Amino acid sequence: MDRPALRIMIRERLADGRLPHNHIPRLWGGPGNGETCDGCGETVTKGQMLMEGLSAKSSGVQLHVACFHVWDVERQVLGHEPSQPA
């Protein structure tokens, strides 16, 4: 997926609440295993890395590394939270 389309998709998911606005306090990563990325909706394959964590509301979030990066930038750019480490 190209970057502009991914940014738009993640902005929409931030706006409608499908992605959290706050940083994720605890993350872990590893190879994907067929999970669905909460950022782009595509499958995270075994050859890709998955970022996973619990949001402040204790809901699980699973993202490709690239989707995680775009989410982390967009949630701050849109003014949802002051800049904090993710």
Residue, then its C-alpha position, 0 to 999 in steps of 0.5 A: m500500500d502506498r504511503p498517502a493511502l495508508r496515512i488516509m486509512i489510519r487517519e480515518r481509523l483514528a477519527d472513528g475510534r478503531l485505532p487508539h489516540n494515546h500512546i501504547p505503554r507496552l509493546w512487543g514485536g515478532p514475526g507475523n502469523g496471519e494476524t490482521c493489521d489494525g492499521c491497513g486491514e491486510t494480513v501480517t505474514k510470517g515474513q513480516m514483523l508485527m507490533e502488538g500491544l494493549s492500548a490504555k483502554s486495554s484493547g489489543v492493537q496489532l500493526h505492521v511495523a510500517c503501519f505502527h510508524v504511520w499511526d504513531v506519527e498521525r496520532q501526534v500530528l492530529g493533536h490527539e496527544p502531546s508527543q510521547p514515546a510510543 
